[in-house]
C-alpha cells in the first residue's frame, strides 16, 4: 500500500499553497504549506533511505524551531514512531529512553549534538546519531514512491512524576487517503474551536505534550507561531504582532505573566486572542481568577494525560460558577472508587478517579496498558470527587497523599490556602517522615517577591492555615524556595522535595 498523498498537509498544500503554516515568533524560518509539505516528503524519503521501515522508532532532540514540524510530518509519512526528547534531560536519562524504545536513529540539531552523542554512547544498544544539517535532502522528489503502508505517529513518554517515564505506544494506522479523525480528537478540536482561521502561539517547548496542538492546527489549515523559549513579555508581544487567536499555557506561566508590571501587561493589543487553554498542572484559584479578570472569559481548562485514559473540559464561565473544578468528561462516564474496597463512591466523596471510554494503549515492555480495574476503566492515579452534576474536582495524586497520625491529608487542600495569600507565588505540600505521626505536613513556598526577612511571612501563613484548616492538616514547617522542581510538562516533582536534606 502506498502512503497517503491526501493527508491533511497535502490537502492544504493543494488548496492554499502560499499560506503560512508555521513560523518563529520573530518572523524567521517561515514555511508555507507548499514548503512544509515538500520538506516533509523529502525527510520521509531520507528516513526510508536509511533502511527504516514501518514501525521503527526514531527520536528527535531539537530546540524549538519551525523545522521540528518537518521532522514530525516526515516521520509520519515514513511510517515511523517518533519521540520528541526533552533537551533538558541528562545523557543517562536519554539513554534510558533510547534503550527502552529501541530507537534506531537519534536526530539532533547543532545545539544538542553533543548531548545526543553522549546519550547514544551511554545507551546499551547504540542508536545512530545524525545531525539535522547532515541529512541529505537534495535531489529528492516530493512524491516519489515509498513502501510505507502505515502512517507514523508520536511515541509519548509519560512525565515520570513518581519514577522513570514509561513509553505509551498505540498501533499505527494504515496510510489511506482522507482517514477520519478519532471521535475524541474531533470532539477536542470542536471544543478548542480550531479551524483554518486559527493562529496559534506555541509558548512551551515542542517536546512538551502541548506540542501536539501544533499538529492539530496544521491539520486544520491554520498557522502556528513558535516562541524559541518562554518569556512573559515576548509571549504577549507575539500575540499582538501575529494577531494570535489561540494559546496554551501551564500555570507557572500565568504567575510570570502576572508578575509583569501592570503598564507592561496592558501595553499589548490582545484583542485577537479568543481561546487560551491551560492544563498539565493544577492552577491556584487566585491566579486563575486574576487571569480571567485580565483576559476575560477565554481561559478554558482541560484535564487528561498522555495515556488518554479520559479527558475533562471546563470553560471559564463554568469554572467561575464551580471554582476548582476541571470540568465534565468529554470521553466516557467518570467513576470514583474507594481505594480499598474498589466500590463506587457517591458524589462529594473522595476516591480514585477512573474513566470509561479512554483510548486503548500499551506501555512499552508491558503486556497490558492499564492495571486490573473493573469494566475496562482507566485513570491517571489521581484522587478526586464529582459533584451532583458530574463536574470533577482533583484532590491529589495517590502517591502524594499524606497520612499523619492515621488521618488522610490532601496536599492540594493545604496548597489552596497558602496560594490564596498575595505574597505567595506558588506552594507545594508534602509529607516527610516523622517518628511520632508517621508523616508530618511540610510546605515549600515560593514567595511572590524577594524577602529580606521571611519569618513574618511564615508566621502569617501558618496563622492563615490554622484559621481555615483543622490542626492535623496545618504545616508543621514552612520552607521557602526560589522555585519548585518541575518536570518538562510543568508538573511539580514532589518526590524531589521529599528527598531534599532536612
C-alpha positions as CSV (number, residue, x, y, z in Angstrom):
1,X,0.0,0.0,0.0
2,X,1.2,3.5,-0.8
3,X,1.3,6.2,1.8
4,X,-1.5,8.7,1.6
5,X,-0.8,11.6,-0.8
6,X,-4.0,13.2,0.5
7,X,-3.2,13.6,4.2
8,X,-4.2,16.9,5.7
9,X,-0.9,18.6,4.9
10,X,-1.1,17.6,1.3
11,X,-4.6,18.8,1.0
12,X,-3.7,22.2,2.4
13,X,-0.8,22.4,0.0
14,X,-3.2,21.9,-2.9
15,X,-5.8,24.3,-1.6
16,X,-3.6,27.1,0.0
17,X,0.0,26.5,-1.1
18,X,1.2,30.1,-0.2
19,X,-0.5,30.3,3.2
20,X,1.9,30.3,6.2
21,X,1.8,27.0,8.0
22,X,4.5,27.8,10.6
23,X,7.0,30.5,11.6
24,X,9.0,31.7,14.5
25,X,7.7,34.5,16.7
26,X,10.3,36.9,15.3
27,X,9.1,36.2,11.8
28,X,12.0,34.0,10.8
29,X,12.0,30.4,9.5
30,X,8.6,30.8,7.9
31,X,7.2,27.8,5.9
32,X,4.2,27.9,3.6
33,X,2.0,24.8,3.3
34,X,3.8,24.1,0.0
35,X,7.2,24.3,1.6
36,X,6.3,22.3,4.7
37,X,4.7,19.6,2.6
38,X,7.7,19.3,0.3
39,X,10.2,19.2,3.2
40,X,8.1,16.6,5.0
41,X,8.2,14.3,1.9
42,X,11.9,14.8,1.5
43,X,12.6,13.9,5.1
44,X,10.3,10.8,4.7
45,X,12.5,9.7,1.7
46,X,15.7,10.4,3.7
47,X,14.5,8.3,6.6
48,X,13.4,5.4,4.4
49,X,16.7,5.5,2.5
50,X,18.3,4.7,5.9
51,X,16.5,1.4,5.9
52,X,14.0,2.4,8.5
53,X,10.7,0.5,7.9
54,X,7.1,0.6,9.2
55,X,7.0,0.8,13.0
56,X,10.7,1.6,13.5
57,X,11.4,4.3,16.1
58,X,13.4,7.5,15.8
59,X,14.0,10.2,18.5
60,X,14.3,13.9,18.0
61,X,16.5,16.1,20.2
62,X,15.7,19.6,18.8
63,X,15.2,23.1,20.1
64,X,12.1,25.0,19.3
65,X,12.1,25.7,15.6
66,X,9.8,25.5,12.6
67,X,11.8,22.6,11.2
68,X,10.6,20.4,14.1
69,X,7.3,20.1,12.2
70,X,9.0,18.9,9.1
71,X,10.5,16.1,11.1
72,X,7.2,15.2,12.7
73,X,5.4,15.0,9.4
74,X,8.4,13.3,7.7
75,X,8.3,10.5,10.3
76,X,4.6,10.2,9.9
77,X,4.9,9.8,6.2
78,X,7.7,7.3,6.5
79,X,5.6,5.1,8.8
80,X,7.7,5.6,11.9
81,X,7.2,6.2,15.6
82,X,9.0,9.4,16.7
83,X,9.9,10.5,20.2
84,X,10.3,14.2,20.9
85,X,13.0,14.3,23.6
86,X,13.4,17.0,26.2
87,X,16.6,18.9,25.7
88,X,16.8,19.3,29.5
89,X,17.4,15.6,30.1
90,X,20.8,14.2,31.1
91,X,22.6,11.8,28.8
92,X,21.7,8.9,31.1
93,X,18.0,9.8,31.1
94,X,18.0,10.0,27.3
95,X,20.0,6.7,27.1
96,X,17.2,5.0,29.1
97,X,14.6,6.1,26.6
98,X,16.7,5.1,23.6
99,X,17.1,1.6,25.1
100,X,13.6,1.3,26.3
101,X,12.1,2.3,22.9
102,X,14.6,0.6,20.7
103,X,15.5,3.8,19.0
104,X,17.3,3.3,15.7
105,X,18.1,6.9,14.8
106,X,18.6,9.9,17.0
107,X,18.2,13.2,15.2
108,X,19.8,16.3,16.8
109,X,20.3,19.9,15.9
110,X,23.7,21.6,16.3
111,X,22.8,22.9,19.8
112,X,22.1,19.4,21.1
113,X,24.6,17.3,19.1
114,X,27.0,16.8,22.0
115,X,24.2,15.8,24.3
116,X,22.9,13.4,21.7
117,X,26.3,11.7,21.2
118,X,26.9,11.4,25.0
119,X,23.4,9.8,25.3
120,X,24.0,7.4,22.5
121,X,27.3,6.4,24.0
122,X,25.6,5.7,27.3
123,X,22.9,3.5,25.7
124,X,23.2,-0.3,25.7
125,X,22.1,-0.5,22.1
126,X,23.8,2.1,20.0
127,X,21.4,4.5,18.2
128,X,23.0,6.2,15.2
129,X,23.2,9.9,15.8
130,X,22.5,12.2,12.8
131,X,22.7,16.0,12.9
132,X,19.9,17.8,11.1
133,X,22.2,19.6,8.8
134,X,23.9,16.3,7.8
135,X,20.7,14.7,6.5
136,X,20.8,14.9,2.7
137,X,17.5,16.1,1.3
138,X,18.8,17.3,-2.0
139,X,17.6,15.7,-5.2
140,X,14.7,14.0,-3.6
141,X,11.3,14.5,-5.3
142,X,8.2,15.5,-3.5
143,X,6.1,12.4,-4.3
144,X,8.4,9.6,-5.2
145,X,7.2,6.1,-4.3
146,X,7.6,4.9,-0.7
147,X,7.0,1.5,0.7
148,X,5.4,2.7,3.9
149,X,2.0,1.1,4.4
150,X,1.3,2.8,7.7
151,X,1.1,6.3,9.0
152,X,3.6,7.0,11.7
153,X,2.8,8.7,15.0
154,X,4.3,10.2,18.1
155,X,5.5,7.7,20.8
156,X,4.8,9.5,24.0
157,X,6.7,9.1,27.3
158,X,4.9,9.7,30.5
159,X,6.1,12.5,32.6
160,X,7.6,10.3,35.3
161,X,6.5,12.3,38.4
162,X,6.8,9.2,40.6
163,X,9.6,7.3,38.9
164,X,11.0,6.6,35.5
165,X,8.9,7.6,32.4
166,X,7.1,4.9,30.5
167,X,6.6,4.8,26.8
168,X,2.9,4.9,25.7
169,X,2.5,3.2,22.3
170,X,-0.5,3.0,20.2
171,X,-0.8,1.0,17.0
172,X,0.0,2.7,13.7
173,X,-2.9,3.2,11.3
174,X,-3.0,2.3,7.6
175,X,-1.8,5.0,5.3
176,X,-5.0,5.7,3.5
177,X,-6.4,8.9,1.9
178,X,-8.7,11.1,3.9
179,X,-8.6,8.9,7.0
180,X,-11.3,10.1,9.6
181,X,-10.2,11.6,12.9
182,X,-10.9,9.6,16.0
183,X,-14.0,10.6,17.9
184,X,-12.1,12.1,20.9
185,X,-9.9,14.1,18.6
186,X,-12.9,15.5,16.7
187,X,-14.5,16.5,20.0
188,X,-11.4,18.2,21.3
189,X,-10.9,20.3,18.1
190,X,-14.5,21.4,18.3
191,X,-14.3,22.4,21.9
192,X,-11.0,24.2,21.3
193,X,-12.5,25.9,18.2
194,X,-9.6,25.0,15.9
195,X,-10.1,25.7,12.2
196,X,-8.3,27.2,9.2
197,X,-8.6,30.7,10.8
198,X,-6.6,29.6,13.8
199,X,-3.4,31.4,14.5
200,X,-1.8,29.5,17.4
201,X,1.1,30.7,19.5
202,X,3.2,27.8,21.0
203,X,4.8,29.1,24.2
204,X,6.1,25.8,25.5
205,X,8.9,23.5,24.4
206,X,7.8,21.4,21.4
207,X,8.8,18.2,23.2
208,X,6.1,19.1,25.7
209,X,2.7,17.4,25.3
210,X,1.3,20.8,24.2
211,X,3.4,20.5,21.1
212,X,0.6,18.2,19.7
213,X,-1.5,21.3,19.4
214,X,0.7,22.4,16.5
215,X,-0.2,19.3,14.6
216,X,-3.9,20.0,15.2
217,X,-3.5,23.5,13.8
218,X,-1.7,22.3,10.7
219,X,-4.2,19.5,10.1
220,X,-6.9,22.1,10.1
221,X,-5.1,24.5,7.8
222,X,-4.3,27.2,10.4
223,X,-1.0,28.9,11.2
224,X,1.4,28.0,14.0
225,X,3.8,30.6,15.6
226,X,6.6,29.3,17.8
227,X,8.5,31.0,20.6
228,X,12.1,29.8,20.9
229,X,11.6,29.7,24.7
230,X,9.1,31.1,27.1
231,X,9.4,34.7,28.2
232,X,6.3,36.5,29.5
233,X,6.9,39.8,27.7
234,X,7.8,38.1,24.4
235,X,4.7,35.9,24.6
236,X,2.4,39.0,24.9
237,X,4.3,40.7,22.1
238,X,3.9,37.7,19.8
239,X,0.1,37.6,20.4
240,X,-0.1,41.3,19.4
241,X,2.3,41.1,16.4
242,X,0.8,38.0,14.8
243,X,-2.9,38.6,15.8
244,X,-2.8,35.2,17.6
245,X,-6.2,33.6,18.2
246,X,-5.2,30.5,20.3
247,X,-2.7,29.8,23.0
248,X,-2.0,27.1,25.5
249,X,-0.2,27.5,28.9
250,X,0.9,25.9,32.1
251,X,0.0,27.7,35.4
252,X,3.6,28.7,36.1
253,X,3.5,30.9,33.0
254,X,0.5,32.7,34.4
255,X,2.4,33.5,37.6
256,X,5.2,35.0,35.4
257,X,2.7,37.0,33.3
258,X,1.0,38.4,36.4
259,X,4.4,39.4,37.8
260,X,4.9,41.9,35.0
261,X,4.2,45.5,35.9
262,X,0.7,46.5,35.1
263,X,1.6,49.0,32.4
264,X,3.6,46.2,30.6
265,X,0.7,43.7,30.9
266,X,-1.8,46.2,29.4
267,X,0.6,47.6,26.8
268,X,-0.2,45.0,24.2
269,X,-3.2,44.6,21.9
270,X,-4.6,41.2,22.8
271,X,-8.0,41.7,21.1
272,X,-7.4,38.9,18.6
273,X,-7.0,36.4,21.5
274,X,-10.1,34.1,21.5
275,X,-9.1,30.9,23.2
276,X,-6.5,30.4,26.0
277,X,-6.2,26.8,27.2
278,X,-4.3,25.5,30.3
279,X,-3.6,22.1,31.6
280,X,-0.7,19.9,32.8
281,X,-0.8,21.0,36.5
282,X,-3.3,22.5,39.0
283,X,-3.8,26.2,38.7
284,X,-4.1,28.1,42.1
285,X,-7.6,29.6,42.2
286,X,-6.4,33.2,42.9
287,X,-4.0,33.0,39.9
288,X,-6.8,31.8,37.6
289,X,-9.2,34.5,38.8
290,X,-6.7,37.2,38.1
291,X,-6.0,35.8,34.6
292,X,-9.8,35.7,33.8
293,X,-10.1,39.3,35.1
294,X,-7.3,40.3,32.7
295,X,-8.1,38.3,29.6
296,X,-11.8,37.8,30.0
297,X,-13.8,34.5,29.8
298,X,-11.5,33.0,27.2
299,X,-9.4,30.9,29.7
300,X,-10.5,27.3,29.5
301,X,-9.1,24.2,31.2
302,X,-8.8,20.5,30.3
303,X,-7.6,17.6,32.4
304,X,-6.1,14.5,31.0
305,X,-2.8,12.7,30.5
306,X,-0.5,11.1,28.0
307,X,-2.4,7.8,28.2
308,X,-5.7,9.5,27.2
309,X,-7.5,7.4,29.7
310,X,-10.1,10.2,29.9
311,X,-10.4,13.9,29.3
312,X,-12.5,16.6,31.0
313,X,-13.1,20.2,29.9
314,X,-14.4,23.4,31.5
315,X,-15.0,26.8,30.2
316,X,-14.2,30.0,32.1
317,X,-17.8,30.8,32.9
318,X,-18.4,27.3,34.2
319,X,-15.2,27.5,36.4
320,X,-16.3,30.8,37.9
321,X,-19.5,29.1,39.0
322,X,-17.6,26.0,40.2
323,X,-14.1,27.2,41.2
324,X,-11.6,24.4,41.4
325,X,-13.4,22.1,39.0
326,X,-11.6,20.7,36.0
327,X,-15.0,20.1,34.2
328,X,-17.1,17.3,32.9
329,X,-15.9,14.3,31.0
330,X,-15.8,14.5,27.2
331,X,-14.9,10.8,26.8
332,X,-17.0,8.5,29.0
333,X,-18.5,8.4,32.4
334,X,-16.4,9.3,35.5
335,X,-16.2,6.7,38.3
336,X,-14.9,7.5,41.8
337,X,-13.9,4.3,43.5
338,X,-12.9,3.6,47.1
339,X,-9.2,2.8,47.1
340,X,-9.6,-0.2,49.4
341,X,-12.9,-1.8,48.6
342,X,-12.9,-0.7,44.9
343,X,-16.5,0.1,45.3
344,X,-18.1,3.2,43.7
345,X,-18.5,6.3,45.9
346,X,-21.3,8.8,45.8
347,X,-20.9,12.5,44.7
348,X,-18.9,14.5,47.2
349,X,-16.7,11.7,48.5
350,X,-13.0,11.4,47.5
351,X,-11.6,8.4,45.8
352,X,-9.6,7.2,42.8
353,X,-10.7,8.9,39.5
354,X,-11.4,6.4,36.7
355,X,-12.9,6.9,33.3
356,X,-14.9,4.9,30.7
357,X,-14.2,5.3,27.0
358,X,-10.4,6.1,27.0
359,X,-8.2,5.4,24.1
360,X,-6.5,1.9,24.2
361,X,-2.8,1.8,24.7
362,X,0.1,-0.3,25.9
363,X,3.2,0.6,27.9
364,X,6.4,-0.5,26.3
365,X,7.6,-3.7,27.7
366,X,4.2,-4.5,29.4
367,X,1.5,-6.8,28.1
368,X,-1.2,-4.6,29.5
369,X,-1.6,-0.8,29.3
370,X,-3.7,-0.4,32.5
371,X,-4.0,-2.1,35.8
372,X,-6.7,-4.6,36.6
373,X,-9.7,-2.5,37.0
374,X,-13.4,-3.2,36.7
375,X,-15.2,-2.9,33.3
376,X,-12.1,-1.7,31.5
377,X,-11.8,1.6,33.5
378,X,-8.6,3.6,33.4
379,X,-7.2,6.6,35.1
380,X,-4.0,8.5,36.0
381,X,-3.5,7.6,39.6
382,X,-5.3,10.8,40.8
383,X,-7.7,11.2,43.6
384,X,-10.8,13.4,43.5
385,X,-14.6,13.7,43.6
386,X,-17.5,14.7,41.5
387,X,-20.4,16.9,42.4
388,X,-24.1,16.1,41.7
389,X,-23.8,17.5,38.1
390,X,-20.8,15.4,37.2
391,X,-18.1,18.1,37.5
392,X,-14.8,16.7,38.6
393,X,-12.5,18.1,41.3
394,X,-8.9,16.9,41.7
395,X,-7.7,16.3,45.2
396,X,-4.2,14.9,44.7
397,X,-2.2,12.1,43.2
398,X,-2.5,8.9,45.2
399,X,1.3,8.9,45.7
400,X,1.2,12.4,47.2
401,X,-1.4,11.6,49.8
402,X,-0.1,12.4,53.3
403,X,-1.1,10.1,56.2
404,X,-0.3,11.8,59.5
405,X,-1.4,10.2,62.8
406,X,-3.7,8.0,60.8
407,X,-5.5,10.9,59.1
408,X,-5.5,11.5,55.4
409,X,-4.3,14.9,54.4
410,X,-4.7,16.0,50.8
411,X,-1.9,18.4,49.9
412,X,-4.0,20.4,47.4
413,X,-6.3,21.5,50.2
414,X,-3.4,23.0,52.1
415,X,-1.9,24.4,49.0
416,X,-5.1,26.2,48.1
417,X,-5.0,28.0,51.5
418,X,-1.3,29.0,51.0
419,X,-1.7,30.1,47.4
420,X,-4.5,32.4,48.3
421,X,-2.0,34.7,50.1
422,X,-1.0,37.6,47.8
423,X,2.6,37.2,49.0
424,X,2.8,33.6,47.7
425,X,3.6,32.8,44.0
426,X,3.0,29.0,44.5
427,X,3.4,26.3,47.0
428,X,3.8,22.5,47.3
429,X,2.9,20.4,50.3
430,X,4.5,17.1,51.1
431,X,4.6,14.5,53.8
432,X,8.0,13.9,55.5
433,X,8.9,11.1,57.8
434,X,8.0,11.7,61.4
435,X,8.8,9.3,64.3
436,X,5.6,10.1,66.1
437,X,3.0,10.7,63.4
438,X,4.4,8.6,60.6
439,X,4.5,11.7,58.4
440,X,4.4,15.4,59.1
441,X,3.0,18.1,56.8
442,X,5.7,20.4,55.3
443,X,5.0,23.3,52.9
444,X,7.5,24.5,50.3
445,X,6.6,28.1,49.4
446,X,7.9,30.3,46.6
447,X,7.4,33.9,47.7
448,X,6.0,36.4,45.2
449,X,8.9,38.7,45.8
450,X,12.3,38.6,47.4
451,X,12.1,38.9,51.2
452,X,14.8,40.1,53.5
453,X,13.1,38.6,56.5
454,X,11.0,35.5,55.8
455,X,9.9,34.7,59.3
456,X,7.0,37.2,59.4
457,X,5.5,35.6,56.2
458,X,6.0,32.1,57.6
459,X,4.1,33.1,60.7
460,X,1.3,34.8,58.7
461,X,0.9,31.7,56.5
462,X,0.8,29.4,59.5
463,X,-1.9,31.6,61.0
464,X,-3.9,31.5,57.8
465,X,-3.8,27.7,57.8
466,X,-4.8,27.5,61.4
467,X,-7.8,29.7,60.7
468,X,-9.0,27.7,57.8
469,X,-7.9,24.1,58.4
470,X,-8.1,21.6,61.1
471,X,-4.9,21.3,63.2
472,X,-3.8,18.0,61.7
473,X,-3.7,19.5,58.2
474,X,-1.6,22.5,59.1
475,X,2.0,22.5,58.1
476,X,4.4,21.8,60.9
477,X,7.1,23.6,58.9
478,X,7.3,26.1,56.1
479,X,10.4,26.2,53.9
480,X,11.0,29.0,51.4
481,X,12.5,28.1,48.0
482,X,13.2,30.1,44.9
483,X,11.3,27.7,42.6
484,X,9.6,24.4,42.7
485,X,11.2,21.4,40.9
486,X,9.1,20.5,37.8
487,X,9.2,18.0,35.0
488,X,9.0,19.1,31.4
489,X,5.2,19.0,31.4
490,X,5.1,21.6,34.2
491,X,4.2,19.2,37.0
492,X,5.7,19.6,40.4
493,X,8.1,16.8,41.3
494,X,7.2,16.3,44.9
495,X,9.5,13.3,45.2
496,X,12.4,15.7,44.7
497,X,11.1,17.9,47.6
498,X,10.7,14.8,49.8
499,X,14.3,13.9,49.1
500,X,15.8,17.3,50.0
501,X,18.0,17.3,53.0
502,X,16.4,18.3,56.3
